[in-house]
């Protein structure tokens, strides 16, 4: 099969070739300069990935983050990981600069990114401390991403509560620790959330309200950040428990299921980072393509809305969303099992990009006018999540551009 030659001709003439995904010791980012006019003064750039377990995605994103930080004024990196955990890790790094990059990483992000390829980002974050423009680490997930990182939350809650209601502080600390232990040791978070639904809702709901009601007084005592982070951490637990209780099975309505609950919560947390905690600052978002897509509901009759829907609605003029795709090689599932990826079928989005002959490239969607050569980005076109799950999307309705890597491999996971 020859495929659509007009598509190949257009893509060959209109892509930006990226020289390398590798992190260079001295890097002028000469091959990434094309991003400057595309991004302009946009202050939120979402960096996706069609699978979590891809070494080259990790390399490429770390290099792109360094470029955006050094040359385009972005100074917050927000992960698809726990809001509290990443905030606390960032604060701990400030107080204890001797903390290793490995510990910083383990305190913040999910284990799917505990890799040799991501670790240099945390080394870089540490290296920016003490400079005029440190790179701030943040998270926006409603889920708890690391038990190591969330272990300090009960004491964090209690310290704030103690300033207003000393008698309540010890109960808050003990109860939050009990629920953390219950979730992690039960082996079934959904069962724990269901069994303890009333207690969890009452506890975290009242805690969220407490921090909201006493925000001004607490801000005078602890600074502006801690009280509003505590409020959002309690909010996140409510969403997390609701998500695990309802689940994501076929019996749940697509707009009311666990996936939508989590993603709406993540959108609210990212909005909080952009509008409140880091108001006016330029933010990079690290997440799966699934979460950052602008209109996931359009991909299937039963597809839930995801974070990107609300982020697009709230920040359209400030936003640029980049999907990351691969063509062939190997990758790892979330459980680190390695699987194979075959080249994209003829006339798929991956096939079009691979037909350019560039090993790594970027194609902008946002600033294109439709014609025959790029009609694939305006029409329903096959693409693959995780490199293997094929379904159709209208690419331009989902992303502002795509970074494509022809050949990939599974990452090298760190062993602790």
MARZA-472450 format. One record per residue (C-alpha): residue in three letters; x, y, z. Coordinates in nm, 4 decimals, decimal comma. Example, Ala and Ser with C-alpha at 12.3 -4.5 7.8 and 13.67 -1.06 7.14 Angstrom:
2
+------+----------+----------+----------+
: resn :       xx :       yy :       zz :
+------+----------+----------+----------+
:  Ala :   1,2300 :  -0,4500 :   0,7800 :
:  Ser :   1,3670 :  -0,1060 :   0,7140 :
+------+----------+----------+----------+
This chain:
416
+------+----------+----------+----------+
: resn :       xx :       yy :       zz :
+------+----------+----------+----------+
:  Unk :   0,0000 :   0,0000 :   0,0000 :
:  Unk :   0,1355 :   0,3381 :  -0,1005 :
:  Unk :  -0,0789 :   0,5614 :   0,1183 :
:  Unk :  -0,1764 :   0,9238 :   0,0634 :
:  Unk :   0,1142 :   1,0869 :  -0,1230 :
:  Unk :  -0,0227 :   1,4406 :  -0,0708 :
:  Unk :  -0,0046 :   1,3897 :   0,3051 :
:  Unk :   0,3549 :   1,2679 :   0,2822 :
:  Unk :   0,4566 :   1,5612 :   0,0628 :
:  Unk :   0,3016 :   1,8156 :   0,2976 :
:  Unk :   0,4490 :   1,6596 :   0,6126 :
:  Unk :   0,7921 :   1,6347 :   0,4488 :
:  Unk :   0,7849 :   2,0066 :   0,3707 :
:  Unk :   0,6250 :   2,1310 :   0,6929 :
:  Unk :   0,7831 :   1,9451 :   0,9829 :
:  Unk :   1,0516 :   2,0659 :   1,2203 :
:  Unk :   1,3340 :   1,8156 :   1,2472 :
:  Unk :   1,4721 :   1,7728 :   1,5996 :
:  Unk :   1,8398 :   1,6774 :   1,6069 :
:  Unk :   1,8386 :   1,4716 :   1,9243 :
:  Unk :   1,6345 :   1,3747 :   2,2280 :
:  Unk :   1,9500 :   1,3114 :   2,4298 :
:  Unk :   2,0455 :   1,5481 :   2,7093 :
:  Unk :   2,3666 :   1,7205 :   2,6068 :
:  Unk :   2,6220 :   1,8473 :   2,8558 :
:  Unk :   2,6361 :   2,1821 :   2,6747 :
:  Unk :   2,3202 :   2,2511 :   2,4773 :
:  Unk :   2,2351 :   2,5644 :   2,2794 :
:  Unk :   1,8997 :   2,4085 :   2,1765 :
:  Unk :   1,9585 :   2,5279 :   1,8194 :
:  Unk :   1,7161 :   2,2670 :   1,6848 :
:  Unk :   1,4352 :   2,3773 :   1,9215 :
:  Unk :   1,4283 :   2,7464 :   1,8305 :
:  Unk :   1,1195 :   2,6932 :   1,6129 :
:  Unk :   0,9153 :   2,6626 :   1,9335 :
:  Unk :   0,9635 :   3,0311 :   2,0162 :
:  Unk :   0,7254 :   3,1755 :   1,7542 :
:  Unk :   0,4823 :   2,8842 :   1,7979 :
:  Unk :   0,4529 :   2,9235 :   2,1747 :
:  Unk :   0,4842 :   3,3018 :   2,1790 :
:  Unk :   0,3778 :   3,4290 :   2,5198 :
:  Unk :   0,1631 :   3,1283 :   2,6114 :
:  Unk :   0,2075 :   3,0405 :   2,9762 :
:  Unk :   0,0930 :   2,6769 :   2,9950 :
:  Unk :   0,2565 :   2,4104 :   2,7786 :
:  Unk :   0,1225 :   2,0566 :   2,8177 :
:  Unk :   0,3699 :   1,7782 :   2,7347 :
:  Unk :   0,1988 :   1,4465 :   2,6731 :
:  Unk :   0,3096 :   1,0908 :   2,6091 :
:  Unk :   0,1258 :   0,8082 :   2,4388 :
:  Unk :   0,2728 :   0,5707 :   2,6978 :
:  Unk :   0,4389 :   0,6209 :   3,0355 :
:  Unk :   0,7156 :   0,3657 :   2,9811 :
:  Unk :   0,9200 :   0,5134 :   2,6940 :
:  Unk :   1,2860 :   0,6085 :   2,7400 :
:  Unk :   1,2933 :   0,8495 :   2,4453 :
:  Unk :   0,9831 :   1,0380 :   2,5648 :
:  Unk :   1,1548 :   1,0878 :   2,8994 :
:  Unk :   1,4752 :   1,2088 :   2,7329 :
:  Unk :   1,2897 :   1,4414 :   2,4969 :
:  Unk :   1,0735 :   1,5942 :   2,7684 :
:  Unk :   1,3657 :   1,6562 :   3,0021 :
:  Unk :   1,5543 :   1,8318 :   2,7218 :
:  Unk :   1,2476 :   2,0335 :   2,6222 :
:  Unk :   1,1884 :   2,1366 :   2,9845 :
:  Unk :   1,5459 :   2,2638 :   3,0099 :
:  Unk :   1,4981 :   2,4644 :   2,6888 :
:  Unk :   1,1685 :   2,6126 :   2,8057 :
:  Unk :   1,3204 :   2,7007 :   3,1417 :
:  Unk :   1,6451 :   2,8478 :   3,0116 :
:  Unk :   1,5200 :   3,0298 :   2,7020 :
:  Unk :   1,1437 :   3,0854 :   2,7299 :
:  Unk :   1,0818 :   3,1812 :   3,0917 :
:  Unk :   0,8972 :   2,8694 :   3,2120 :
:  Unk :   0,9812 :   2,8030 :   3,5757 :
:  Unk :   0,7226 :   2,5570 :   3,7110 :
:  Unk :   0,7161 :   2,1875 :   3,6141 :
:  Unk :   0,3868 :   2,0252 :   3,7176 :
:  Unk :   0,3613 :   1,6458 :   3,7099 :
:  Unk :   0,0691 :   1,4070 :   3,6867 :
:  Unk :   0,1452 :   1,3224 :   4,0490 :
:  Unk :   0,0149 :   1,4119 :   4,3935 :
:  Unk :  -0,0434 :   1,7828 :   4,4552 :
:  Unk :   0,0661 :   1,7624 :   4,8187 :
:  Unk :   0,3592 :   1,5270 :   4,7616 :
:  Unk :   0,5240 :   1,7433 :   4,4951 :
:  Unk :   0,4645 :   2,0647 :   4,6906 :
:  Unk :   0,6162 :   1,9078 :   5,0019 :
:  Unk :   0,9134 :   1,7705 :   4,8046 :
:  Unk :   0,9792 :   2,1159 :   4,6626 :
:  Unk :   0,9632 :   2,2733 :   5,0083 :
:  Unk :   1,1843 :   2,0030 :   5,1585 :
:  Unk :   1,4442 :   2,0589 :   4,8856 :
:  Unk :   1,4517 :   2,4282 :   4,9783 :
:  Unk :   1,5017 :   2,3514 :   5,3477 :
:  Unk :   1,7436 :   2,0620 :   5,2921 :
:  Unk :   1,9537 :   2,1311 :   4,9818 :
:  Unk :   2,1657 :   1,8246 :   5,0592 :
:  Unk :   1,8677 :   1,5998 :   4,9739 :
:  Unk :   1,9541 :   1,3785 :   4,6763 :
:  Unk :   1,7838 :   1,4040 :   4,3403 :
:  Unk :   1,6695 :   1,0419 :   4,3844 :
:  Unk :   1,4946 :   1,1209 :   4,7124 :
:  Unk :   1,3392 :   1,4318 :   4,5592 :
:  Unk :   1,2002 :   1,2224 :   4,2751 :
:  Unk :   1,0740 :   0,9426 :   4,5015 :
:  Unk :   0,8981 :   1,1935 :   4,7281 :
:  Unk :   0,7019 :   1,3444 :   4,4390 :
:  Unk :   0,6222 :   1,1409 :   4,1295 :
:  Unk :   0,4628 :   0,8055 :   4,0509 :
:  Unk :   0,6940 :   0,5066 :   4,0095 :
:  Unk :   0,6277 :   0,4869 :   3,6351 :
:  Unk :   0,8809 :   0,7713 :   3,5995 :
:  Unk :   1,1424 :   0,6409 :   3,8443 :
:  Unk :   1,3909 :   0,5920 :   3,5618 :
:  Unk :   1,7478 :   0,6693 :   3,4628 :
:  Unk :   1,6082 :   0,8969 :   3,1935 :
:  Unk :   1,3964 :   1,1132 :   3,4270 :
:  Unk :   1,6467 :   1,1383 :   3,7126 :
:  Unk :   1,8533 :   1,4078 :   3,5318 :
:  Unk :   1,5506 :   1,6364 :   3,5471 :
:  Unk :   1,5537 :   1,6198 :   3,9258 :
:  Unk :   1,9286 :   1,6765 :   3,9268 :
:  Unk :   1,8631 :   1,9805 :   3,7091 :
:  Unk :   1,5869 :   2,1063 :   3,9400 :
:  Unk :   1,8286 :   2,0822 :   4,2317 :
:  Unk :   2,1000 :   2,2625 :   4,0348 :
:  Unk :   1,8724 :   2,5614 :   3,9800 :
:  Unk :   1,8284 :   2,6203 :   4,3535 :
:  Unk :   2,0104 :   2,9310 :   4,4587 :
:  Unk :   1,9950 :   3,0785 :   4,1088 :
:  Unk :   1,7885 :   3,3798 :   4,0077 :
:  Unk :   1,5276 :   3,1529 :   3,8455 :
:  Unk :   1,4894 :   2,8202 :   4,0266 :
:  Unk :   1,2726 :   2,5586 :   3,8581 :
:  Unk :   0,9794 :   2,4856 :   4,0895 :
:  Unk :   0,8466 :   2,1296 :   4,1252 :
:  Unk :   0,4683 :   2,0841 :   4,1479 :
:  Unk :   0,1958 :   1,8210 :   4,1106 :
:  Unk :  -0,1726 :   1,8378 :   4,0176 :
:  Unk :  -0,3029 :   1,4834 :   4,0633 :
:  Unk :  -0,5798 :   1,4103 :   4,3120 :
:  Unk :  -0,4329 :   1,0639 :   4,3661 :
:  Unk :  -0,1563 :   0,9963 :   4,6153 :
:  Unk :   0,1529 :   0,9281 :   4,4084 :
:  Unk :   0,4037 :   0,8130 :   4,6685 :
:  Unk :   0,3679 :   0,6852 :   5,0217 :
:  Unk :   0,7139 :   0,8205 :   5,0985 :
:  Unk :   0,6018 :   1,1703 :   5,0013 :
:  Unk :   0,2569 :   1,1682 :   5,1595 :
:  Unk :   0,3952 :   1,0489 :   5,4957 :
:  Unk :   0,4520 :   1,4083 :   5,6077 :
:  Unk :   0,0972 :   1,5233 :   5,5292 :
:  Unk :  -0,0667 :   1,4337 :   5,8657 :
:  Unk :   0,1850 :   1,6503 :   6,0533 :
:  Unk :   0,1465 :   1,9260 :   5,7913 :
:  Unk :  -0,2315 :   1,9311 :   5,8400 :
:  Unk :  -0,1933 :   1,9189 :   6,2192 :
:  Unk :   0,0510 :   2,2103 :   6,2352 :
:  Unk :  -0,1927 :   2,4364 :   6,0533 :
:  Unk :  -0,4940 :   2,3205 :   6,2551 :
:  Unk :  -0,3030 :   2,3660 :   6,5815 :
:  Unk :  -0,2686 :   2,7397 :   6,5172 :
:  Unk :  -0,6485 :   2,7752 :   6,5247 :
:  Unk :  -0,7783 :   2,4780 :   6,7265 :
:  Unk :  -0,5049 :   2,3052 :   6,9328 :
:  Unk :  -0,7433 :   2,0430 :   7,0694 :
:  Unk :  -0,8318 :   1,9243 :   6,7192 :
:  Unk :  -0,4776 :   1,8971 :   6,5836 :
:  Unk :  -0,3830 :   1,5557 :   6,7245 :
:  Unk :  -0,7089 :   1,4019 :   6,6021 :
:  Unk :  -0,6506 :   1,5425 :   6,2530 :
:  Unk :  -0,2984 :   1,4024 :   6,2432 :
:  Unk :  -0,4023 :   1,0570 :   6,3661 :
:  Unk :  -0,7038 :   1,0351 :   6,1352 :
:  Unk :  -0,5159 :   1,1362 :   5,8206 :
:  Unk :  -0,2411 :   0,8872 :   5,9019 :
:  Unk :  -0,5014 :   0,6153 :   5,9610 :
:  Unk :  -0,6560 :   0,6754 :   5,6197 :
:  Unk :  -0,3195 :   0,6817 :   5,4432 :
:  Unk :  -0,2281 :   0,3519 :   5,6081 :
:  Unk :  -0,5698 :   0,2081 :   5,5232 :
:  Unk :  -0,5365 :   0,2938 :   5,1559 :
:  Unk :  -0,1811 :   0,1626 :   5,1209 :
:  Unk :  -0,2033 :  -0,1459 :   5,3397 :
:  Unk :  -0,5533 :  -0,2671 :   5,2539 :
:  Unk :  -0,4405 :  -0,3766 :   4,9085 :
:  Unk :  -0,7739 :  -0,2502 :   4,7791 :
:  Unk :  -0,8147 :   0,1276 :   4,7863 :
:  Unk :  -1,1617 :   0,1046 :   4,6318 :
:  Unk :  -1,2834 :  -0,1269 :   4,9061 :
:  Unk :  -1,1364 :   0,0967 :   5,1757 :
:  Unk :  -1,2977 :   0,4041 :   5,0184 :
:  Unk :  -1,6346 :   0,2315 :   4,9962 :
:  Unk :  -1,6259 :   0,0883 :   5,3472 :
:  Unk :  -1,5211 :   0,4185 :   5,5012 :
:  Unk :  -1,7119 :   0,6506 :   5,2679 :
:  Unk :  -1,9001 :   0,8434 :   5,5369 :
:  Unk :  -1,5965 :   0,8906 :   5,7626 :
:  Unk :  -1,3706 :   0,9946 :   5,4762 :
:  Unk :  -1,6192 :   1,2415 :   5,3327 :
:  Unk :  -1,6881 :   1,4003 :   5,6694 :
:  Unk :  -1,3211 :   1,4218 :   5,7681 :
:  Unk :  -1,1701 :   1,5632 :   5,4486 :
:  Unk :  -1,4757 :   1,7749 :   5,3698 :
:  Unk :  -1,4660 :   1,9441 :   5,7089 :
:  Unk :  -1,0887 :   1,9841 :   5,6822 :
:  Unk :  -1,1185 :   2,1531 :   5,3433 :
:  Unk :  -1,3800 :   2,3899 :   5,4870 :
:  Unk :  -1,1636 :   2,4594 :   5,7950 :
:  Unk :  -0,8656 :   2,5672 :   5,5850 :
:  Unk :  -1,0897 :   2,7786 :   5,3627 :
:  Unk :  -1,2551 :   2,9553 :   5,6575 :
:  Unk :  -0,9243 :   3,0315 :   5,8309 :
:  Unk :  -0,7194 :   3,1032 :   5,5196 :
:  Unk :  -0,6435 :   3,4667 :   5,6053 :
:  Unk :  -0,5310 :   3,4001 :   5,9624 :
:  Unk :  -0,3244 :   3,0988 :   5,8592 :
:  Unk :  -0,1636 :   3,2978 :   5,5779 :
:  Unk :  -0,0428 :   3,5576 :   5,8266 :
:  Unk :   0,1120 :   3,2828 :   6,0387 :
:  Unk :   0,2499 :   3,0418 :   5,7765 :
:  Unk :   0,2660 :   3,2439 :   5,4556 :
:  Unk :   0,0268 :   3,2354 :   5,1636 :
:  Unk :   0,1113 :   2,8937 :   5,0155 :
:  Unk :   0,0713 :   2,6393 :   5,2966 :
:  Unk :  -0,2965 :   2,7050 :   5,3855 :
:  Unk :  -0,4197 :   2,6975 :   5,0267 :
:  Unk :  -0,2155 :   2,3848 :   4,9512 :
:  Unk :  -0,3657 :   2,2186 :   5,2597 :
:  Unk :  -0,7131 :   2,3134 :   5,1397 :
:  Unk :  -0,6450 :   2,1623 :   4,7956 :
:  Unk :  -0,4864 :   1,8516 :   4,9501 :
:  Unk :  -0,8066 :   1,7872 :   5,1456 :
:  Unk :  -1,0114 :   1,8538 :   4,8305 :
:  Unk :  -0,7932 :   1,6076 :   4,6397 :
:  Unk :  -0,8579 :   1,3345 :   4,8963 :
:  Unk :  -1,2315 :   1,3812 :   4,8536 :
:  Unk :  -1,1944 :   1,3404 :   4,4777 :
:  Unk :  -0,9573 :   1,0450 :   4,5148 :
:  Unk :  -1,1949 :   0,8590 :   4,7446 :
:  Unk :  -1,4907 :   0,9316 :   4,5181 :
:  Unk :  -1,2924 :   0,8105 :   4,2168 :
:  Unk :  -1,1869 :   0,4839 :   4,3797 :
:  Unk :  -1,5350 :   0,4205 :   4,5195 :
:  Unk :  -1,7146 :   0,4722 :   4,1864 :
:  Unk :  -1,4417 :   0,3212 :   3,9712 :
:  Unk :  -1,4219 :   0,3267 :   3,5946 :
:  Unk :  -1,6319 :   0,0267 :   3,4962 :
:  Unk :  -1,8987 :   0,0200 :   3,2251 :
:  Unk :  -2,1786 :   0,0677 :   3,4791 :
:  Unk :  -2,0594 :   0,4229 :   3,5541 :
:  Unk :  -2,1848 :   0,7003 :   3,3273 :
:  Unk :  -1,8963 :   0,8345 :   3,1218 :
:  Unk :  -1,9336 :   1,1825 :   3,2716 :
:  Unk :  -1,9770 :   1,0526 :   3,6252 :
:  Unk :  -1,7271 :   0,7659 :   3,6376 :
:  Unk :  -1,3989 :   0,7465 :   3,8215 :
:  Unk :  -1,1895 :   0,8673 :   3,5270 :
:  Unk :  -1,3926 :   1,1852 :   3,4869 :
:  Unk :  -1,3870 :   1,2491 :   3,8629 :
:  Unk :  -1,0095 :   1,2239 :   3,8722 :
:  Unk :  -0,9578 :   1,4351 :   3,5610 :
:  Unk :  -1,1968 :   1,7093 :   3,6704 :
:  Unk :  -1,0102 :   1,7204 :   4,0011 :
:  Unk :  -0,6759 :   1,7382 :   3,8194 :
:  Unk :  -0,8047 :   2,0216 :   3,6016 :
:  Unk :  -0,9124 :   2,2092 :   3,9141 :
:  Unk :  -0,5748 :   2,1487 :   4,0777 :
:  Unk :  -0,3870 :   2,2673 :   3,7683 :
:  Unk :  -0,6134 :   2,5740 :   3,7589 :
:  Unk :  -0,5208 :   2,6327 :   4,1227 :
:  Unk :  -0,1506 :   2,6182 :   4,0384 :
:  Unk :  -0,1935 :   2,8601 :   3,7467 :
:  Unk :  -0,4331 :   3,1089 :   3,9042 :
:  Unk :  -0,3413 :   3,0982 :   4,2729 :
:  Unk :  -0,0250 :   2,9242 :   4,3904 :
:  Unk :   0,1906 :   3,0245 :   4,0918 :
:  Unk :  -0,0152 :   3,3111 :   3,9544 :
:  Unk :   0,1424 :   3,4738 :   3,6509 :
:  Unk :   0,4219 :   3,2181 :   3,6201 :
:  Unk :   0,4790 :   2,9973 :   3,3155 :
:  Unk :   0,3982 :   2,6305 :   3,3749 :
:  Unk :   0,5033 :   2,3085 :   3,2002 :
:  Unk :   0,2707 :   2,0094 :   3,2452 :
:  Unk :   0,3934 :   1,6473 :   3,2310 :
:  Unk :   0,1101 :   1,3964 :   3,1770 :
:  Unk :  -0,0234 :   1,1210 :   2,9522 :
:  Unk :  -0,1758 :   1,2178 :   2,6153 :
:  Unk :  -0,5052 :   1,0815 :   2,7487 :
:  Unk :  -0,5269 :   1,3504 :   3,0166 :
:  Unk :  -0,4165 :   1,6528 :   2,8132 :
:  Unk :  -0,6261 :   1,5886 :   2,4997 :
:  Unk :  -0,8699 :   1,8713 :   2,4396 :
:  Unk :  -1,1786 :   1,6635 :   2,3581 :
:  Unk :  -1,1365 :   1,3014 :   2,4564 :
:  Unk :  -1,5151 :   1,2514 :   2,4624 :
:  Unk :  -1,5140 :   1,2824 :   2,0821 :
:  Unk :  -1,2959 :   0,9715 :   2,0443 :
:  Unk :  -1,5661 :   0,7151 :   2,1323 :
:  Unk :  -1,9312 :   0,6979 :   2,2332 :
:  Unk :  -1,8430 :   0,5981 :   2,5897 :
:  Unk :  -1,5240 :   0,8050 :   2,6278 :
:  Unk :  -1,5115 :   1,0169 :   2,9450 :
:  Unk :  -1,4124 :   1,3837 :   2,9529 :
:  Unk :  -1,0508 :   1,4271 :   3,0617 :
:  Unk :  -0,8460 :   1,7076 :   3,2139 :
:  Unk :  -0,7611 :   1,8686 :   2,8822 :
:  Unk :  -1,1258 :   1,9577 :   2,8169 :
:  Unk :  -1,1456 :   2,1904 :   3,1157 :
:  Unk :  -0,7900 :   2,3191 :   3,0797 :
:  Unk :  -0,8619 :   2,4137 :   2,7189 :
:  Unk :  -1,1885 :   2,5875 :   2,8141 :
:  Unk :  -1,0233 :   2,7880 :   3,0924 :
:  Unk :  -0,6871 :   2,8697 :   2,9313 :
:  Unk :  -0,7324 :   2,8420 :   2,5533 :
:  Unk :  -0,5403 :   3,1580 :   2,4611 :
:  Unk :  -0,2647 :   3,0828 :   2,7135 :
:  Unk :  -0,2283 :   2,7137 :   2,6231 :
:  Unk :  -0,0250 :   2,5006 :   2,3836 :
:  Unk :  -0,0747 :   2,1220 :   2,4045 :
:  Unk :   0,1802 :   1,8784 :   2,2612 :
:  Unk :   0,1038 :   1,5102 :   2,2104 :
:  Unk :   0,4004 :   1,2702 :   2,2014 :
:  Unk :   0,3836 :   0,9669 :   1,9688 :
:  Unk :   0,6073 :   0,6739 :   1,8761 :
:  Unk :   0,6224 :   0,4456 :   1,5738 :
:  Unk :   0,8030 :   0,1230 :   1,6621 :
:  Unk :   1,0275 :  -0,0476 :   1,9170 :
:  Unk :   0,9547 :  -0,1452 :   2,2752 :
:  Unk :   0,7884 :   0,0249 :   2,5703 :
:  Unk :   0,6820 :  -0,0663 :   2,9224 :
:  Unk :   0,3398 :  -0,0874 :   3,0805 :
:  Unk :   0,2754 :   0,0750 :   3,4175 :
:  Unk :   0,3757 :  -0,2533 :   3,5834 :
:  Unk :   0,7078 :  -0,2291 :   3,3934 :
:  Unk :   0,6330 :  -0,5289 :   3,1700 :
:  Unk :   0,7963 :  -0,4680 :   2,8311 :
:  Unk :   0,5956 :  -0,5027 :   2,5095 :
:  Unk :   0,6635 :  -0,4564 :   2,1370 :
:  Unk :   0,5354 :  -0,1841 :   1,9054 :
:  Unk :   0,4982 :  -0,2359 :   1,5304 :
:  Unk :   0,5113 :   0,0521 :   1,2808 :
:  Unk :   0,1923 :   0,2520 :   1,2373 :
:  Unk :  -0,0460 :   0,1312 :   0,9643 :
:  Unk :  -0,0689 :   0,3121 :   0,6310 :
:  Unk :  -0,2399 :   0,6525 :   0,6510 :
:  Unk :  -0,2249 :   0,6602 :   1,0305 :
:  Unk :  -0,0876 :   0,9749 :   1,1935 :
:  Unk :   0,2308 :   0,7883 :   1,2857 :
:  Unk :   0,2673 :   0,6642 :   0,9265 :
:  Unk :   0,2400 :   1,0180 :   0,7893 :
:  Unk :   0,5094 :   1,1460 :   1,0232 :
:  Unk :   0,7351 :   0,8451 :   0,9722 :
:  Unk :   0,7126 :   0,8939 :   0,5940 :
:  Unk :   0,9128 :   1,2166 :   0,6282 :
:  Unk :   1,2235 :   1,0133 :   0,7091 :
:  Unk :   1,3059 :   1,2232 :   1,0165 :
:  Unk :   1,3841 :   1,0123 :   1,3279 :
:  Unk :   1,2504 :   1,2874 :   1,5567 :
:  Unk :   1,0232 :   1,5679 :   1,4428 :
:  Unk :   0,7554 :   1,8141 :   1,5429 :
:  Unk :   0,4496 :   1,9239 :   1,3445 :
:  Unk :   0,2383 :   2,2204 :   1,4473 :
:  Unk :  -0,1401 :   2,1852 :   1,4154 :
:  Unk :  -0,2631 :   2,5070 :   1,5729 :
:  Unk :  -0,1484 :   2,7527 :   1,3071 :
:  Unk :  -0,2450 :   2,5464 :   0,9996 :
:  Unk :  -0,5098 :   2,6196 :   0,7392 :
:  Unk :  -0,6794 :   2,3159 :   0,5926 :
:  Unk :  -0,5901 :   2,1908 :   0,2446 :
:  Unk :  -0,5348 :   1,8573 :   0,0752 :
:  Unk :  -0,1862 :   1,7938 :   0,2123 :
:  Unk :  -0,2776 :   1,8358 :   0,5777 :
:  Unk :  -0,6373 :   1,7165 :   0,5674 :
:  Unk :  -0,5360 :   1,4235 :   0,7905 :
:  Unk :  -0,5073 :   1,6558 :   1,0884 :
:  Unk :  -0,8563 :   1,7995 :   1,0267 :
:  Unk :  -1,0220 :   1,4602 :   0,9627 :
:  Unk :  -1,0775 :   1,1445 :   1,1681 :
:  Unk :  -0,7353 :   0,9768 :   1,1536 :
:  Unk :  -0,6033 :   0,6577 :   1,3085 :
:  Unk :  -0,3485 :   0,6878 :   1,5894 :
:  Unk :  -0,2337 :   0,4622 :   1,8723 :
:  Unk :  -0,2182 :   0,5066 :   2,2456 :
:  Unk :   0,0620 :   0,3141 :   2,4168 :
:  Unk :   0,1763 :   0,2439 :   2,0599 :
:  Unk :  -0,0736 :  -0,0424 :   2,0268 :
:  Unk :  -0,4298 :   0,0739 :   2,1093 :
:  Unk :  -0,5653 :   0,2106 :   1,7816 :
:  Unk :  -0,8601 :   0,4473 :   1,7557 :
:  Unk :  -0,9483 :   0,7533 :   1,5532 :
:  Unk :  -0,9183 :   1,1173 :   1,6495 :
:  Unk :  -0,9282 :   1,4499 :   1,4694 :
:  Unk :  -0,5696 :   1,5420 :   1,5578 :
:  Unk :  -0,6092 :   1,9198 :   1,5375 :
:  Unk :  -0,9088 :   1,9080 :   1,7739 :
:  Unk :  -0,7035 :   1,7236 :   2,0360 :
:  Unk :  -0,3551 :   1,8760 :   2,0243 :
:  Unk :  -0,1838 :   2,1963 :   1,9131 :
:  Unk :   0,1077 :   1,9935 :   1,7810 :
:  Unk :   0,2739 :   1,6529 :   1,7966 :
:  Unk :   0,6308 :   1,5480 :   1,8710 :
:  Unk :   0,7034 :   1,2176 :   1,6968 :
:  Unk :   0,9851 :   0,9702 :   1,7669 :
:  Unk :   1,0314 :   0,6955 :   1,5116 :
:  Unk :   1,2076 :   0,4289 :   1,7214 :
:  Unk :   1,1795 :   0,3876 :   2,1004 :
:  Unk :   1,2686 :   0,1493 :   2,3793 :
:  Unk :   1,1525 :   0,0792 :   2,7323 :
:  Unk :   1,3160 :   0,2920 :   3,0031 :
:  Unk :   1,5762 :   0,1789 :   3,2521 :
:  Unk :   1,4039 :   0,1676 :   3,5901 :
:  Unk :   1,5803 :   0,2616 :   3,9088 :
:  Unk :   1,6018 :  -0,0029 :   4,1805 :
:  Unk :   1,5703 :   0,1205 :   4,5374 :
+------+----------+----------+----------+
